[in-house]
Amino acid sequence: MTAVRLTLLVALSLLPAACAAPSPSTPPKAVADASGTWRGTATRFQALSRSCPHPGLVSLLIWDDKFQYRWNANISVDATIGADGTIAGQAPGITLVGKLADGRIEGDVTNGDCGLHFTLVKKDN
């Protein structure tokens, strides 16, 4: 067998391996640096009831991509940060949605009558 044929045979035998689909792997985490203390403010965007929570300063402790948003003195909303930075949470009758991107967390928490928009940045530890 000539050297050219041998080289061609080896190259052709490696071709199927090069075209195979990559093996599934764990997607990289977009929020690897989320753990820690985040601080910012909440503003009211809806208030159809006198019992709506007050806007103001917000402080969250994020650990393992999870946190609790304090709605009022008796209710906290459990929330989770997804690998793509989306944030989702809920408590009875309350929903929380948001996004972690560009070093900021922005989100909305509402019960249908009351709504707060919050913006947070990570506190230097």
Helices and strands as residue ranges (DSSP letters): H 3-19, E 36-47, E 56-62, E 66-70, E 76-81, E 86-91, E 94-101, E 104-110, E 114-122
